[in-house]
Amino acid sequence: MARLRLRPLSRTFHLWIGVALVLVLAPLGVTGSWLVYDDQIDAWMHPQRHAASGPATLGPGAYVEAARQAFGDRAQPAQLRLPQAPQGGPVTVQGGSLTAWLDPASARVLDVGAPRQELRGMIHQLHGNLFLAQPGRKLVGWLGLVMLVSCITGLILWWPRNAFAKGALARGLAWRRSPTAWSNLHHMAGFWICVPLAALSFTGAAIAFPEVVRMVSGASTPGAQGPRPGDAVLAAPRLTVDAAVAAALAETGPGRVQQVALPGPGKRPSWRIQVRGETGSMQVRVDDRTGRAAARPAPPPGPGGGDPVLRLMRQVHDGGEMGPVWRAIIAVAGLAPALLGVTGTVLWLKRRRPARAAIPAGAEAERA
């Protein structure tokens, strides 16, 4: 009896989630598929930004000064990032809404643009917060939980009624399970993509609600990570970029500079420099007035920081460190809400037609 009640309840939830939210869930899924190969697509769309002629051999100050000249009066350099990948790549300097891409070997400006205003930036914002900033981020998290419910209820509806009878599961996996191609496509695509789509939905919700994940995992809330590229910076700091970097390296020992955040205004303006050494990455704060440096272990890169659970959620959701097979799977899974939404809506409309046709003409007139 409980099973009989569960199936109609699952059908109701599954139906209304699909019909009511397909216009939101489908774009979130498609943009997620795009972001799986975000870097590759960007390199194809903007090849000039990635035309590095060699490794980074200049001092950090040379790159910041080149970006300052390229920005002109439009922005002040706020953050420098040096390439870390073995195959190299451009040096980037961010300031306000602008980014400068520089040749590591010569500091030649390869391009200047506003990434958040380009297609790539708009896709990031649509997928991350529906263009609604922080409230939109929470909304996307709730939509991830709704999509998870849709996956669970869809699996319940797919499950054959006599699953343990001989050949029942095999018939459930057969293409001709239903009389129409729309229904077969919906059942087959939904079944095979259910698990990865549920994983993406759950991890997306976890990323949107990091405070809940930290509460469950017991990880501490991260402290301030320094000025962001869009924050105000000192127009004329006392230390030069190279002097601040030299103070950081004197504190940490030999290493490779990963990024430099210029000091912002305040009572104690300071540089924040990340250095990769033999024992790992260190985050160094250099006081702009005194030149004193203080180092501490840097949190792992990317969202999640020092929380291993959040890092795992991000890895599963983005696929960046999970290998090409998982990346291909989640790219296909991201397209599933659009396919399942279209096929599910067609099936819903087809079922409504016979019901309306069965209503006597007089009864239809009375309703009107």
C-alpha positions as CSV (number, residue, x, y, z in Angstrom):
1,M,0.0,0.0,0.0
2,A,2.9,2.4,0.9
3,R,4.4,1.7,-2.5
4,L,1.1,2.4,-4.3
5,R,1.0,5.8,-2.5
6,L,4.6,6.5,-3.2
7,R,4.3,6.2,-7.0
8,P,1.4,8.7,-7.4
9,L,3.1,11.1,-5.1
10,S,6.4,10.8,-7.0
11,R,4.5,11.3,-10.3
12,T,3.0,14.5,-9.0
13,F,6.3,16.0,-7.8
14,H,8.2,14.8,-10.9
15,L,5.6,16.3,-13.2
16,W,5.3,19.7,-11.7
17,I,9.0,20.1,-11.2
18,G,9.6,19.3,-14.9
19,V,6.8,21.4,-16.3
20,A,7.1,24.4,-13.9
21,L,10.8,24.7,-13.7
22,V,12.1,23.5,-17.1
23,L,12.7,27.2,-18.2
24,V,15.1,27.6,-15.2
25,L,16.7,24.2,-14.8
26,A,17.5,23.8,-18.5
27,P,19.6,26.9,-18.8
28,L,21.4,26.0,-15.6
29,G,22.2,22.6,-17.0
30,V,23.4,23.9,-20.4
31,T,25.6,26.5,-18.9
32,G,27.0,23.9,-16.5
33,S,28.0,21.8,-19.6
34,W,29.7,24.8,-21.1
35,L,31.7,25.5,-17.9
36,V,33.1,22.0,-17.9
37,Y,35.2,23.0,-20.9
38,D,35.3,26.7,-20.0
39,D,39.1,27.2,-20.4
40,Q,39.2,25.3,-23.7
41,I,36.3,27.3,-25.2
42,D,37.8,30.6,-24.0
43,A,41.2,29.7,-25.6
44,W,39.4,29.0,-28.9
45,M,37.3,32.2,-28.8
46,H,40.2,34.4,-27.7
47,P,43.4,32.8,-29.0
48,Q,45.4,36.1,-28.8
49,R,45.1,36.0,-25.0
50,H,46.9,32.7,-24.8
51,A,49.7,33.4,-27.3
52,A,52.5,33.2,-24.7
53,S,56.0,33.1,-26.3
54,G,57.8,31.6,-23.3
55,P,57.9,31.2,-19.5
56,A,57.7,34.0,-17.0
57,T,61.2,35.4,-16.6
58,L,60.6,39.0,-15.6
59,G,60.0,40.5,-12.1
60,P,56.4,40.9,-11.0
61,G,56.7,44.7,-11.2
62,A,57.2,44.6,-14.9
63,Y,53.9,42.9,-15.5
64,V,52.0,45.3,-13.2
65,E,53.5,48.3,-14.8
66,A,52.6,47.0,-18.3
67,A,49.0,46.5,-17.2
68,R,48.9,49.9,-15.6
69,Q,49.8,51.5,-18.9
70,A,47.3,49.4,-20.7
71,F,44.5,50.3,-18.3
72,G,45.2,54.0,-18.5
73,D,42.7,56.0,-16.5
74,R,40.1,53.1,-16.6
75,A,41.4,51.1,-13.7
76,Q,44.3,50.5,-11.2
77,P,46.0,47.1,-11.1
78,A,44.8,45.2,-8.1
79,Q,45.9,41.6,-8.5
80,L,48.6,39.8,-10.4
81,R,48.4,36.1,-11.3
82,L,51.4,34.2,-12.7
83,P,51.0,31.0,-14.8
84,Q,51.3,27.8,-12.7
85,A,50.5,25.1,-15.3
86,P,53.4,23.1,-16.7
87,Q,52.4,24.2,-20.2
88,G,52.6,27.8,-19.2
89,G,50.0,30.4,-20.2
90,P,49.5,34.2,-19.9
91,V,50.2,36.4,-17.0
92,T,47.0,38.2,-15.9
93,V,46.5,41.4,-14.1
94,Q,43.1,42.4,-12.8
95,G,41.8,45.8,-11.9
96,G,38.2,46.7,-11.4
97,S,36.2,45.1,-14.1
98,L,39.2,44.9,-16.5
99,T,41.8,42.2,-17.0
100,A,45.0,42.4,-18.9
101,W,46.6,39.3,-20.5
102,L,50.4,39.6,-20.8
103,D,53.1,37.6,-22.5
104,P,55.2,36.0,-19.6
105,A,58.4,36.3,-21.5
106,S,58.2,40.0,-22.5
107,A,55.3,41.6,-20.6
108,R,53.8,42.5,-23.9
109,V,50.1,43.2,-23.6
110,L,48.2,40.4,-25.4
111,D,44.7,41.7,-24.8
112,V,42.6,43.9,-22.4
113,G,39.0,43.1,-21.7
114,A,36.2,42.9,-19.2
115,P,35.5,39.2,-18.7
116,R,32.3,39.6,-16.6
117,Q,30.7,41.5,-19.5
118,E,31.7,38.9,-22.1
119,L,29.8,35.7,-23.0
120,R,32.0,33.7,-20.6
121,G,31.3,36.0,-17.7
122,M,27.6,36.0,-18.4
123,I,27.5,32.2,-18.4
124,H,29.3,32.1,-15.1
125,Q,26.8,34.6,-13.6
126,L,23.8,32.8,-15.0
127,H,25.0,29.4,-13.7
128,G,26.2,30.7,-10.4
129,N,23.5,33.2,-9.4
130,L,21.0,33.8,-12.2
131,F,22.3,37.4,-12.4
132,L,20.9,38.0,-8.9
133,A,24.2,38.2,-6.9
134,Q,24.1,36.6,-3.5
135,P,20.3,36.0,-3.3
136,G,20.5,34.2,-6.7
137,R,23.3,32.0,-5.4
138,K,21.0,30.7,-2.7
139,L,18.2,30.3,-5.2
140,V,20.4,28.2,-7.4
141,G,21.2,26.0,-4.4
142,W,17.5,25.4,-3.7
143,L,17.0,24.6,-7.4
144,G,19.7,22.0,-7.1
145,L,17.8,20.4,-4.3
146,V,14.6,20.5,-6.4
147,M,16.5,18.8,-9.3
148,L,17.7,16.2,-6.8
149,V,14.1,15.5,-5.9
150,S,13.3,15.2,-9.6
151,C,16.0,12.6,-10.1
152,I,14.8,10.5,-7.1
153,T,11.2,10.6,-8.1
154,G,12.1,9.9,-11.7
155,L,14.0,6.8,-10.7
156,I,11.0,5.7,-8.6
157,L,8.7,6.1,-11.6
158,W,11.2,4.3,-13.9
159,W,11.4,1.3,-11.5
160,P,9.4,-1.6,-12.9
161,R,6.3,-2.5,-10.8
162,N,7.4,-6.2,-10.7
163,A,11.1,-5.5,-10.6
164,F,12.1,-8.8,-9.1
165,A,10.1,-10.9,-11.6
166,K,12.2,-12.7,-14.2
167,G,13.2,-10.3,-17.0
168,A,11.5,-7.3,-15.4
169,L,14.6,-5.1,-15.1
170,A,15.8,-6.1,-18.6
171,R,12.4,-5.0,-20.0
172,G,12.8,-1.8,-18.1
173,L,16.1,-1.1,-19.8
174,A,14.7,-1.9,-23.3
175,W,14.1,0.9,-25.7
176,R,10.6,-0.2,-26.6
177,R,9.4,0.0,-23.0
178,S,6.6,2.5,-24.0
179,P,4.6,2.8,-27.2
180,T,5.9,6.3,-28.2
181,A,9.4,7.5,-29.0
182,W,9.0,10.5,-26.7
183,S,8.3,8.3,-23.8
184,N,11.1,5.9,-24.6
185,L,13.6,8.7,-25.0
186,H,12.4,10.2,-21.6
187,H,12.7,6.9,-19.8
188,M,16.1,5.9,-21.2
189,A,17.8,9.2,-21.0
190,G,16.4,9.8,-17.5
191,F,17.6,6.4,-16.2
192,W,21.2,6.5,-17.6
193,I,21.8,10.1,-16.6
194,C,20.0,9.9,-13.2
195,V,23.1,9.2,-11.0
196,P,25.5,11.9,-12.4
197,L,22.7,14.4,-12.6
198,A,21.8,13.7,-9.0
199,A,25.5,14.1,-8.1
200,L,25.6,17.5,-9.9
201,S,22.4,18.7,-8.2
202,F,23.6,17.7,-4.7
203,T,27.1,19.2,-5.1
204,G,25.7,22.3,-6.6
205,A,23.4,22.8,-3.6
206,A,26.4,22.2,-1.3
207,I,28.5,24.8,-3.0
208,A,25.6,27.3,-2.7
209,F,25.3,26.7,1.0
210,P,28.9,26.4,2.2
211,E,28.0,27.4,5.8
212,V,25.8,24.3,6.1
213,V,28.6,22.0,4.8
214,R,31.1,23.5,7.2
215,M,28.7,23.0,10.1
216,V,28.3,19.3,9.2
217,S,32.0,18.7,8.4
218,G,33.2,20.7,11.4
219,A,35.5,23.0,9.4
220,S,36.1,26.5,10.5
221,T,34.8,29.5,8.6
222,P,37.6,31.0,6.5
223,G,38.9,34.4,7.4
224,A,39.3,37.3,5.1
225,Q,41.4,36.5,2.1
226,G,42.5,40.0,1.3
227,P,41.3,42.5,-1.3
228,R,39.5,41.2,-4.4
229,P,40.4,42.4,-7.9
230,G,37.5,44.8,-7.9
231,D,38.3,46.4,-4.6
232,A,40.0,49.8,-4.2
233,V,43.8,49.8,-4.0
234,L,46.3,52.4,-3.0
235,A,47.2,54.7,-5.8
236,A,50.7,55.1,-4.5
237,P,51.9,52.4,-2.1
238,R,55.2,53.0,-0.3
239,L,56.6,49.7,-1.5
240,T,57.1,48.8,-5.1
241,V,55.8,45.4,-6.3
242,D,59.2,43.9,-6.5
243,A,60.2,45.2,-3.1
244,A,57.0,43.6,-1.5
245,V,57.7,40.3,-3.3
246,A,61.4,40.4,-2.1
247,A,60.2,40.8,1.5
248,A,57.8,37.9,1.1
249,L,60.5,35.6,-0.4
250,A,62.9,36.6,2.4
251,E,60.2,35.4,4.9
252,T,59.4,32.1,3.1
253,G,62.7,31.2,1.4
254,P,63.1,30.3,-2.2
255,G,59.9,29.7,-4.1
256,R,57.7,30.6,-7.1
257,V,55.4,33.6,-6.8
258,Q,51.8,32.6,-7.6
259,Q,49.9,35.8,-7.1
260,V,50.2,39.3,-5.7
261,A,47.3,41.4,-4.3
262,L,48.2,45.1,-4.1
263,P,47.4,46.9,-0.8
264,G,44.0,48.5,-0.3
265,P,43.3,51.7,1.8
266,G,43.0,51.3,5.5
267,K,44.8,51.7,8.8
268,R,47.3,49.0,8.0
269,P,47.6,48.6,4.2
270,S,49.3,45.4,3.3
271,W,50.3,43.3,0.3
272,R,49.2,39.7,0.1
273,I,51.5,37.5,-1.8
274,Q,51.2,33.7,-2.4
275,V,54.5,31.8,-2.8
276,R,54.9,28.2,-3.8
277,G,57.9,26.6,-2.1
278,E,59.2,23.1,-1.5
279,T,56.8,22.4,1.4
280,G,53.7,23.9,-0.3
281,S,52.1,27.3,-0.8
282,M,52.5,30.1,1.7
283,Q,50.4,33.2,2.0
284,V,52.5,36.2,3.1
285,R,51.2,39.5,4.4
286,V,53.7,42.4,3.9
287,D,53.0,45.6,5.7
288,D,53.3,48.5,3.2
289,R,54.5,50.9,5.8
290,T,57.2,48.9,7.5
291,G,58.0,46.1,5.0
292,R,57.6,43.5,7.7
293,A,56.3,40.1,6.4
294,A,54.3,37.4,8.1
295,A,53.7,34.0,6.5
296,R,51.2,31.2,7.1
297,P,50.1,28.2,5.0
298,A,47.9,29.1,2.2
299,P,44.5,27.4,1.9
300,P,44.1,25.1,-1.1
301,P,43.2,27.0,-4.2
302,G,39.6,27.3,-5.4
303,P,36.3,27.5,-3.6
304,G,36.2,25.4,-0.5
305,G,39.6,26.6,0.7
306,G,40.7,24.5,3.7
307,D,37.4,22.5,3.9
308,P,38.1,19.1,2.3
309,V,34.3,18.4,2.0
310,L,33.7,21.6,0.1
311,R,36.8,20.9,-2.1
312,L,35.4,17.5,-2.9
313,M,32.0,19.0,-3.8
314,R,33.7,21.4,-6.1
315,Q,35.8,18.8,-7.8
316,V,32.8,16.5,-8.4
317,H,30.7,19.4,-9.7
318,D,33.3,21.0,-11.9
319,G,35.1,17.9,-13.0
320,G,38.4,19.8,-13.2
321,E,40.5,17.2,-11.3
322,M,38.3,14.1,-11.9
323,G,39.7,13.1,-15.3
324,P,38.3,13.4,-18.9
325,V,35.8,10.5,-18.5
326,W,33.9,12.2,-15.6
327,R,34.1,15.6,-17.3
328,A,32.5,14.1,-20.4
329,I,29.8,12.4,-18.3
330,I,28.8,15.6,-16.4
331,A,28.9,17.6,-19.6
332,V,26.3,15.3,-21.0
333,A,24.4,15.3,-17.7
334,G,24.2,19.1,-17.9
335,L,22.3,18.8,-21.1
336,A,19.8,16.3,-19.6
337,P,17.4,18.8,-17.9
338,A,16.7,20.4,-21.3
339,L,16.1,17.1,-23.0
340,L,14.1,15.6,-20.2
341,G,12.1,18.9,-19.8
342,V,11.1,18.9,-23.5
343,T,10.2,15.2,-23.6
344,G,8.4,15.4,-20.3
345,T,6.4,18.4,-21.4
346,V,5.4,16.7,-24.7
347,L,4.3,13.6,-22.7
348,W,2.2,15.8,-20.3
349,L,0.5,17.6,-23.2
350,K,-0.2,14.3,-24.9
351,R,-1.9,13.0,-21.8
352,R,-4.0,16.1,-21.4
353,R,-5.5,15.8,-24.9
354,P,-7.4,12.5,-24.4
355,A,-8.6,13.8,-21.0
356,R,-10.0,16.9,-22.6
357,A,-11.5,15.0,-25.5
358,A,-13.3,12.7,-23.1
359,I,-15.2,15.7,-21.5
360,P,-18.7,16.0,-23.0
361,A,-19.3,19.2,-25.0
362,G,-22.1,20.3,-22.6
363,A,-19.8,19.8,-19.6
364,E,-17.1,21.9,-21.3
365,A,-19.6,24.6,-22.0
366,E,-20.8,24.6,-18.3
367,R,-17.1,25.1,-17.2
368,A,-16.8,28.0,-19.5
